[in-house]
């Protein structure tokens, strides 16, 4: 029996403007810019990574800022919400903080035993903060704009909106090794690996919902963790057995990836935990300059000329 995925690795979304994206996620949410690079498939576009101090798998939210692209809309066949973990006692702090920055919120409300605060970013990307005690054991970014005691502590979960529950459930459970742990009305919860925050996927089953359109303001793909290349190879064979169209292994420099669409239409990735984000920058220098993979380094001058200029966040040193 192949071991299933370990949990969430990263979530990649599409935004409109690189500077607005940098400002929202560092200045308002207090996340760490761990890598400023380019979309390897389209080097004229940035690929921006946010996470904890070293970009541990399960903390990383990334963006393709595609200037001039149309707005997407949420619907079935999409991941519609990315949820972060915070300490339960930080919920009122975040209500006040988001309000002070002009970000409307919904809640807090109760969901499957959790307290949830919902909001959207400048592109209407669906986001949530989930209060749970497990966050105490997880690292947050302490040199950003949010005090250490209230810092975001990586992912809690992602929510998939699906027309037919069973089609997606089959992929999560039978192919990737998730297990169902709860349900509430039309929401069904699954976890992988050791369980808990950072391993959870919720499916909202809504047969009559409109089909989503993936573009600005929506999630591009959801990536799950494999421990190493051998584990990823085994998981790829499981995806092949499920008769899903999966890519070969692709080198993403900081991890190795395979991609496929689950039956409901969401693009899934399985990414390795290694080698990590410190292979081309020291942990102290992560996200402080444009990082390019070796195969694009000779084109640096041309790439930099085409990219829009951005102002990078400053760190707060205690």
C-alpha beads as a LAMMPS data file, in Angstrom:
LAMMPS data file: protein, C-alpha beads

318 atoms
317 bonds

1 atom types
1 bond types

-500.0 500.0 xlo xhi
-500.0 500.0 ylo yhi
-500.0 500.0 zlo zhi

Masses

1 110.0

Atoms # bond

1 1 1 0.000 0.000 0.000
2 1 1 1.449 3.371 -1.059
3 1 1 1.649 6.019 1.631
4 1 1 -0.622 8.923 0.786
5 1 1 0.292 12.596 0.584
6 1 1 1.446 14.240 3.812
7 1 1 -0.841 17.268 3.590
8 1 1 -0.863 20.623 1.827
9 1 1 2.377 21.816 0.237
10 1 1 1.346 25.137 -1.321
11 1 1 -1.548 26.924 -2.991
12 1 1 -0.989 28.970 -6.146
13 1 1 -3.405 31.736 -7.134
14 1 1 -3.699 34.392 -9.819
15 1 1 -3.577 38.091 -8.986
16 1 1 -3.764 41.292 -11.018
17 1 1 -0.890 43.483 -9.871
18 1 1 2.446 42.367 -8.354
19 1 1 2.863 45.404 -6.085
20 1 1 -0.677 45.214 -4.704
21 1 1 -0.137 41.503 -4.072
22 1 1 3.143 42.126 -2.230
23 1 1 1.572 44.886 -0.144
24 1 1 -1.566 42.973 0.857
25 1 1 0.135 39.763 1.924
26 1 1 3.129 41.323 3.677
27 1 1 1.761 44.598 5.056
28 1 1 -1.759 43.442 5.978
29 1 1 -1.445 39.685 6.566
30 1 1 2.152 39.846 7.761
31 1 1 3.412 36.946 5.673
32 1 1 7.048 36.546 4.688
33 1 1 8.060 37.114 1.073
34 1 1 10.235 34.020 0.734
35 1 1 10.856 34.072 -3.007
36 1 1 10.549 36.609 -5.798
37 1 1 11.077 34.735 -9.033
38 1 1 9.332 34.296 -12.384
39 1 1 6.794 31.917 -13.806
40 1 1 9.133 29.357 -15.385
41 1 1 6.568 28.721 -18.146
42 1 1 6.187 32.481 -18.789
43 1 1 9.314 34.357 -17.574
44 1 1 7.751 37.728 -18.428
45 1 1 5.570 37.275 -15.316
46 1 1 6.568 37.167 -11.663
47 1 1 5.983 34.171 -9.426
48 1 1 5.728 35.397 -5.832
49 1 1 5.943 33.086 -2.793
50 1 1 4.822 33.889 0.760
51 1 1 5.220 31.696 3.840
52 1 1 6.876 31.346 7.220
53 1 1 10.513 32.184 7.902
54 1 1 11.923 29.452 5.625
55 1 1 8.887 28.557 3.535
56 1 1 8.046 25.251 5.159
57 1 1 5.656 23.075 3.130
58 1 1 2.143 23.754 4.370
59 1 1 2.736 27.493 4.826
60 1 1 3.346 28.645 1.254
61 1 1 0.889 30.742 -0.746
62 1 1 2.112 31.724 -4.203
63 1 1 0.849 34.044 -6.933
64 1 1 1.115 34.565 -10.652
65 1 1 0.449 38.322 -10.981
66 1 1 -0.876 38.529 -14.539
67 1 1 -1.366 42.170 -15.465
68 1 1 -4.211 42.825 -17.882
69 1 1 -5.926 39.454 -17.507
70 1 1 -9.710 39.228 -16.988
71 1 1 -11.320 38.689 -13.616
72 1 1 -12.158 35.102 -12.754
73 1 1 -15.279 34.017 -10.924
74 1 1 -15.738 31.372 -8.278
75 1 1 -17.690 28.235 -9.030
76 1 1 -17.524 24.476 -9.215
77 1 1 -14.265 22.864 -10.256
78 1 1 -12.252 25.313 -8.156
79 1 1 -10.560 25.767 -4.827
80 1 1 -12.587 28.744 -3.589
81 1 1 -11.058 29.425 -0.164
82 1 1 -7.567 29.213 1.314
83 1 1 -7.646 29.059 5.106
84 1 1 -4.799 30.001 7.462
85 1 1 -4.236 28.995 11.083
86 1 1 -4.079 31.502 13.935
87 1 1 -4.317 31.116 17.694
88 1 1 -7.937 31.286 18.934
89 1 1 -7.090 34.270 21.123
90 1 1 -5.973 36.255 18.082
91 1 1 -9.365 36.363 16.386
92 1 1 -10.403 39.762 17.771
93 1 1 -6.981 41.197 16.859
94 1 1 -7.498 40.121 13.255
95 1 1 -11.039 41.479 13.131
96 1 1 -9.713 44.872 14.198
97 1 1 -6.666 44.706 11.949
98 1 1 -8.590 43.844 8.801
99 1 1 -11.190 46.514 9.562
100 1 1 -8.452 49.122 10.055
101 1 1 -7.133 48.297 6.581
102 1 1 -10.581 48.559 5.010
103 1 1 -10.969 44.804 4.463
104 1 1 -14.582 43.638 5.018
105 1 1 -14.986 40.430 7.023
106 1 1 -17.684 37.829 7.547
107 1 1 -17.958 36.199 10.961
108 1 1 -16.446 34.915 13.127
109 1 1 -18.645 31.854 12.717
110 1 1 -18.465 28.249 13.850
111 1 1 -17.649 25.450 11.429
112 1 1 -16.935 21.832 12.327
113 1 1 -15.735 22.915 15.762
114 1 1 -13.524 25.756 14.471
115 1 1 -13.925 29.524 14.658
116 1 1 -13.629 31.020 11.171
117 1 1 -13.206 34.608 9.954
118 1 1 -13.776 35.022 6.188
119 1 1 -12.578 37.845 3.924
120 1 1 -11.161 38.591 0.475
121 1 1 -8.022 40.262 -0.819
122 1 1 -7.870 43.145 -3.310
123 1 1 -8.696 40.757 -6.189
124 1 1 -11.531 39.041 -4.259
125 1 1 -9.415 35.972 -3.567
126 1 1 -11.296 33.888 -0.965
127 1 1 -9.376 33.766 2.339
128 1 1 -10.082 32.632 5.895
129 1 1 -8.472 32.693 9.309
130 1 1 -9.187 29.653 11.487
131 1 1 -8.545 29.717 15.221
132 1 1 -7.105 26.469 16.546
133 1 1 -4.843 25.487 19.424
134 1 1 -2.508 23.506 17.153
135 1 1 -1.191 26.817 15.841
136 1 1 0.803 27.180 19.065
137 1 1 3.196 24.487 17.833
138 1 1 3.733 26.031 14.403
139 1 1 6.160 28.756 13.381
140 1 1 5.009 32.142 12.150
141 1 1 6.921 35.031 10.583
142 1 1 8.148 37.281 13.392
143 1 1 9.925 39.994 11.398
144 1 1 6.870 41.259 9.563
145 1 1 4.059 43.688 10.258
146 1 1 2.082 41.461 12.658
147 1 1 3.133 40.916 16.298
148 1 1 4.587 37.476 17.012
149 1 1 1.697 36.382 19.232
150 1 1 -0.852 37.034 16.461
151 1 1 1.143 35.821 13.451
152 1 1 -0.405 33.528 10.853
153 1 1 0.867 29.964 11.363
154 1 1 0.616 28.380 7.943
155 1 1 -2.384 26.754 6.320
156 1 1 -5.356 25.272 8.041
157 1 1 -7.167 23.951 4.963
158 1 1 -8.454 24.566 1.455
159 1 1 -12.060 24.362 0.307
160 1 1 -13.012 22.810 -3.028
161 1 1 -16.395 23.647 -4.573
162 1 1 -17.656 20.635 -6.501
163 1 1 -20.724 19.683 -8.473
164 1 1 -20.464 15.974 -7.574
165 1 1 -18.932 15.076 -4.198
166 1 1 -18.136 11.459 -4.994
167 1 1 -15.974 12.163 -8.049
168 1 1 -13.528 14.307 -6.087
169 1 1 -13.766 12.220 -2.922
170 1 1 -12.586 9.177 -4.881
171 1 1 -9.412 10.986 -5.922
172 1 1 -8.694 12.339 -2.447
173 1 1 -9.350 9.058 -0.605
174 1 1 -8.490 6.253 -3.036
175 1 1 -5.602 7.914 -4.895
176 1 1 -4.031 10.442 -2.498
177 1 1 -4.735 8.706 0.813
178 1 1 -7.035 11.209 2.525
179 1 1 -9.647 10.051 5.034
180 1 1 -12.985 11.642 5.852
181 1 1 -13.176 13.038 9.388
182 1 1 -16.383 15.055 9.462
183 1 1 -19.315 16.628 7.690
184 1 1 -21.687 19.518 8.292
185 1 1 -24.583 20.202 5.934
186 1 1 -23.010 20.280 2.439
187 1 1 -19.396 20.475 3.688
188 1 1 -17.302 17.289 3.905
189 1 1 -13.900 17.304 5.595
190 1 1 -10.857 15.136 4.815
191 1 1 -7.363 14.997 6.242
192 1 1 -4.077 13.428 5.195
193 1 1 -0.878 12.275 6.867
194 1 1 -0.744 12.927 10.611
195 1 1 -3.873 15.065 10.434
196 1 1 -4.581 18.491 11.867
197 1 1 -3.988 21.968 10.498
198 1 1 -2.177 21.991 7.176
199 1 1 -3.500 18.576 6.123
200 1 1 -7.197 19.373 5.631
201 1 1 -9.304 19.591 2.480
202 1 1 -12.996 20.484 2.630
203 1 1 -15.379 19.717 -0.212
204 1 1 -18.494 21.854 -0.605
205 1 1 -20.963 19.754 -2.592
206 1 1 -23.258 22.064 -4.561
207 1 1 -24.734 20.386 -7.638
208 1 1 -26.576 23.511 -8.836
209 1 1 -23.693 25.994 -8.486
210 1 1 -22.295 27.684 -11.598
211 1 1 -19.031 26.516 -13.139
212 1 1 -16.000 28.548 -12.093
213 1 1 -13.663 30.473 -14.374
214 1 1 -9.993 30.419 -13.341
215 1 1 -8.333 33.796 -13.797
216 1 1 -7.518 36.847 -11.641
217 1 1 -8.852 36.445 -8.114
218 1 1 -9.043 32.647 -8.133
219 1 1 -6.845 29.680 -7.220
220 1 1 -4.792 28.228 -10.064
221 1 1 -3.879 24.940 -8.358
222 1 1 -3.541 23.142 -5.023
223 1 1 -0.305 21.292 -4.255
224 1 1 0.068 18.359 -1.861
225 1 1 3.210 17.135 -0.113
226 1 1 5.325 14.135 -0.984
227 1 1 8.287 13.425 1.253
228 1 1 10.817 12.853 -1.543
229 1 1 11.229 11.821 -5.171
230 1 1 10.614 8.132 -4.471
231 1 1 7.375 8.885 -2.630
232 1 1 6.279 11.145 -5.465
233 1 1 7.018 8.398 -8.005
234 1 1 4.805 5.984 -6.069
235 1 1 2.020 8.541 -5.880
236 1 1 2.313 9.218 -9.599
237 1 1 1.706 5.527 -10.255
238 1 1 -1.461 5.747 -8.158
239 1 1 -2.642 8.682 -10.256
240 1 1 -1.936 6.690 -13.445
241 1 1 -3.887 3.720 -12.036
242 1 1 -6.830 6.053 -11.436
243 1 1 -6.795 6.818 -15.178
244 1 1 -6.042 10.493 -14.602
245 1 1 -3.877 12.366 -17.088
246 1 1 -0.710 13.190 -15.137
247 1 1 2.389 15.094 -16.292
248 1 1 5.946 13.810 -16.096
249 1 1 7.998 15.084 -13.146
250 1 1 8.831 18.764 -13.684
251 1 1 11.752 20.507 -11.982
252 1 1 10.479 23.628 -10.194
253 1 1 13.927 24.291 -8.694
254 1 1 12.669 24.434 -5.071
255 1 1 10.662 21.220 -5.438
256 1 1 9.783 18.627 -8.065
257 1 1 6.199 18.490 -9.296
258 1 1 3.579 16.454 -11.087
259 1 1 0.181 17.850 -12.136
260 1 1 -3.235 16.415 -12.943
261 1 1 -6.898 17.425 -12.787
262 1 1 -9.236 15.625 -10.456
263 1 1 -12.578 14.540 -11.906
264 1 1 -14.325 17.733 -10.819
265 1 1 -11.804 19.920 -12.621
266 1 1 -9.477 21.288 -9.913
267 1 1 -5.815 21.242 -10.935
268 1 1 -3.824 19.251 -8.370
269 1 1 -0.050 19.116 -7.934
270 1 1 2.072 16.729 -5.900
271 1 1 5.327 18.453 -4.879
272 1 1 8.363 17.188 -2.994
273 1 1 9.367 18.708 0.356
274 1 1 12.938 19.089 -0.871
275 1 1 15.207 20.769 -1.816
276 1 1 13.457 23.850 -0.373
277 1 1 13.793 27.595 -0.834
278 1 1 17.276 28.105 0.609
279 1 1 19.160 26.482 -2.284
280 1 1 19.879 29.827 -3.976
281 1 1 19.511 32.303 -1.088
282 1 1 20.450 31.997 2.565
283 1 1 17.510 31.792 5.001
284 1 1 18.302 35.361 6.073
285 1 1 18.163 36.649 2.490
286 1 1 15.032 34.869 1.259
287 1 1 12.877 37.120 -0.883
288 1 1 15.260 40.069 -0.949
289 1 1 16.072 39.986 -4.681
290 1 1 14.931 38.407 -7.945
291 1 1 15.891 34.730 -7.937
292 1 1 16.185 32.882 -11.229
293 1 1 16.758 29.158 -11.844
294 1 1 20.067 28.163 -13.441
295 1 1 18.484 27.639 -16.875
296 1 1 17.221 31.258 -16.966
297 1 1 20.211 32.990 -15.396
298 1 1 21.798 33.798 -18.774
299 1 1 18.620 35.695 -19.696
300 1 1 18.507 37.739 -16.466
301 1 1 19.040 41.133 -18.081
302 1 1 16.278 40.593 -20.647
303 1 1 13.887 39.169 -18.035
304 1 1 14.471 42.048 -15.622
305 1 1 13.868 44.557 -18.412
306 1 1 10.416 43.090 -19.145
307 1 1 9.240 42.760 -15.536
308 1 1 7.421 45.693 -13.887
309 1 1 9.424 47.279 -11.039
310 1 1 8.291 46.425 -7.510
311 1 1 9.131 47.668 -4.028
312 1 1 10.044 44.806 -1.708
313 1 1 8.931 44.744 1.947
314 1 1 11.338 45.712 4.711
315 1 1 11.885 43.402 7.640
316 1 1 11.311 44.444 11.226
317 1 1 14.248 43.418 13.371
318 1 1 13.421 43.086 17.054

Bonds

1 1 1 2
2 1 2 3
3 1 3 4
4 1 4 5
5 1 5 6
6 1 6 7
7 1 7 8
8 1 8 9
9 1 9 10
10 1 10 11
11 1 11 12
12 1 12 13
13 1 13 14
14 1 14 15
15 1 15 16
16 1 16 17
17 1 17 18
18 1 18 19
19 1 19 20
20 1 20 21
21 1 21 22
22 1 22 23
23 1 23 24
24 1 24 25
25 1 25 26
26 1 26 27
27 1 27 28
28 1 28 29
29 1 29 30
30 1 30 31
31 1 31 32
32 1 32 33
33 1 33 34
34 1 34 35
35 1 35 36
36 1 36 37
37 1 37 38
38 1 38 39
39 1 39 40
40 1 40 41
41 1 41 42
42 1 42 43
43 1 43 44
44 1 44 45
45 1 45 46
46 1 46 47
47 1 47 48
48 1 48 49
49 1 49 50
50 1 50 51
51 1 51 52
52 1 52 53
53 1 53 54
54 1 54 55
55 1 55 56
56 1 56 57
57 1 57 58
58 1 58 59
59 1 59 60
60 1 60 61
61 1 61 62
62 1 62 63
63 1 63 64
64 1 64 65
65 1 65 66
66 1 66 67
67 1 67 68
68 1 68 69
69 1 69 70
70 1 70 71
71 1 71 72
72 1 72 73
73 1 73 74
74 1 74 75
75 1 75 76
76 1 76 77
77 1 77 78
78 1 78 79
79 1 79 80
80 1 80 81
81 1 81 82
82 1 82 83
83 1 83 84
84 1 84 85
85 1 85 86
86 1 86 87
87 1 87 88
88 1 88 89
89 1 89 90
90 1 90 91
91 1 91 92
92 1 92 93
93 1 93 94
94 1 94 95
95 1 95 96
96 1 96 97
97 1 97 98
98 1 98 99
99 1 99 100
100 1 100 101
101 1 101 102
102 1 102 103
103 1 103 104
104 1 104 105
105 1 105 106
106 1 106 107
107 1 107 108
108 1 108 109
109 1 109 110
110 1 110 111
111 1 111 112
112 1 112 113
113 1 113 114
114 1 114 115
115 1 115 116
116 1 116 117
117 1 117 118
118 1 118 119
119 1 119 120
120 1 120 121
121 1 121 122
122 1 122 123
123 1 123 124
124 1 124 125
125 1 125 126
126 1 126 127
127 1 127 128
128 1 128 129
129 1 129 130
130 1 130 131
131 1 131 132
132 1 132 133
133 1 133 134
134 1 134 135
135 1 135 136
136 1 136 137
137 1 137 138
138 1 138 139
139 1 139 140
140 1 140 141
141 1 141 142
142 1 142 143
143 1 143 144
144 1 144 145
145 1 145 146
146 1 146 147
147 1 147 148
148 1 148 149
149 1 149 150
150 1 150 151
151 1 151 152
152 1 152 153
153 1 153 154
154 1 154 155
155 1 155 156
156 1 156 157
157 1 157 158
158 1 158 159
159 1 159 160
160 1 160 161
161 1 161 162
162 1 162 163
163 1 163 164
164 1 164 165
165 1 165 166
166 1 166 167
167 1 167 168
168 1 168 169
169 1 169 170
170 1 170 171
171 1 171 172
172 1 172 173
173 1 173 174
174 1 174 175
175 1 175 176
176 1 176 177
177 1 177 178
178 1 178 179
179 1 179 180
180 1 180 181
181 1 181 182
182 1 182 183
183 1 183 184
184 1 184 185
185 1 185 186
186 1 186 187
187 1 187 188
188 1 188 189
189 1 189 190
190 1 190 191
191 1 191 192
192 1 192 193
193 1 193 194
194 1 194 195
195 1 195 196
196 1 196 197
197 1 197 198
198 1 198 199
199 1 199 200
200 1 200 201
201 1 201 202
202 1 202 203
203 1 203 204
204 1 204 205
205 1 205 206
206 1 206 207
207 1 207 208
208 1 208 209
209 1 209 210
210 1 210 211
211 1 211 212
212 1 212 213
213 1 213 214
214 1 214 215
215 1 215 216
216 1 216 217
217 1 217 218
218 1 218 219
219 1 219 220
220 1 220 221
221 1 221 222
222 1 222 223
223 1 223 224
224 1 224 225
225 1 225 226
226 1 226 227
227 1 227 228
228 1 228 229
229 1 229 230
230 1 230 231
231 1 231 232
232 1 232 233
233 1 233 234
234 1 234 235
235 1 235 236
236 1 236 237
237 1 237 238
238 1 238 239
239 1 239 240
240 1 240 241
241 1 241 242
242 1 242 243
243 1 243 244
244 1 244 245
245 1 245 246
246 1 246 247
247 1 247 248
248 1 248 249
249 1 249 250
250 1 250 251
251 1 251 252
252 1 252 253
253 1 253 254
254 1 254 255
255 1 255 256
256 1 256 257
257 1 257 258
258 1 258 259
259 1 259 260
260 1 260 261
261 1 261 262
262 1 262 263
263 1 263 264
264 1 264 265
265 1 265 266
266 1 266 267
267 1 267 268
268 1 268 269
269 1 269 270
270 1 270 271
271 1 271 272
272 1 272 273
273 1 273 274
274 1 274 275
275 1 275 276
276 1 276 277
277 1 277 278
278 1 278 279
279 1 279 280
280 1 280 281
281 1 281 282
282 1 282 283
283 1 283 284
284 1 284 285
285 1 285 286
286 1 286 287
287 1 287 288
288 1 288 289
289 1 289 290
290 1 290 291
291 1 291 292
292 1 292 293
293 1 293 294
294 1 294 295
295 1 295 296
296 1 296 297
297 1 297 298
298 1 298 299
299 1 299 300
300 1 300 301
301 1 301 302
302 1 302 303
303 1 303 304
304 1 304 305
305 1 305 306
306 1 306 307
307 1 307 308
308 1 308 309
309 1 309 310
310 1 310 311
311 1 311 312
312 1 312 313
313 1 313 314
314 1 314 315
315 1 315 316
316 1 316 317
317 1 317 318
